[in-house]
Structure formats: C-alpha cells, structure tokens
Amino acid sequence: MSAAPGTRMIVRWLIWFDLYLFAGIAGIAAIRWVRGEPITLDAFIDRIAVLLVFAGILTAFQVTRDLRTMR
C-alpha cells in the first residue's frame, strides 16, 4: 500500500531538513578540523540554534517550491 501524496511530501521535507542540519554540523566540524581546534560537543551546542534556524529557512524554501509546483 502506498502513502498518500501529502504524506510523501511531508516526509520529503523532513528529509531535506535533516540533510541541511547534518550538512551544517559537518561544515562546523570540517572548519574546526582545518583550524586544528578540538571537535567537541560544546562546539555544536553553541551553534545548534543557528543551525536549526538555517535548516528551517532552507526547508521553508523547499516547501514553498513544492507547493508552487503542486498548483
């Protein structure tokens, strides 16, 4: 049985959100590694709010694009 189109779209948006969030975390880790700084959990806790906001904004762009193409 396949899922409803709306459910598939919401799952796709959640996947995009996770991808943007993980890309941000990987970017922070890469920058700290290149600079020779230790990669600790504290480095991510300081920036998690910013990462969540940016991932949310990028996902919102994805949502609006999908909703425009649905019409």
Buried (B, 14 or more C-beta within 10 A) or exposed (E): EEEEEEEEBEEEBEEBBEBBBEBBBEEBEEEBEEEEEEEEEEBBEEBBEEBBEBBEEBBEEBBEEEEEEEE
